[in-house]
Amino acid sequence: MSPGLFSTCGHRLPDSPPLSQMPDQNPLSIGVVILTHGRSQESVRLARSLLDDGIPADSIVIVQNPTGPDDPAIAPPDPGVVVRRAERNLGYASGMNEGI
């Protein structure tokens, strides 16, 4: 897995349980934007990992900054995951804003 994929997304600590196993005393509200440029497979794997950790599918947005017109669209790993394909490479800030 590319180190850049997690640089702005973060991840849970190795010793912490997945969200699905945490007590419901203080329920969290979380939204995740996965911004990708030419790394579709890694983005889908990250989304699946988040789903496995208990992040609700409707809290995950994948923004695809295409590398060119022939870049294949990303298929959502779950029907609730939103995939937004930009018409062009928006860059980091605009791409994240697109997901928010």
Buried (B, 14 or more C-beta within 10 A) or exposed (E): EEEEBEEEBEEEEEEEEEBEEBEEEEEEEEEBBBBBBEBBEBBBBBBBBBBEBBBBBEBBBBBBBBEEEEBEEBEBBBEEBBBBBBEEBBEEEBBBEBBE
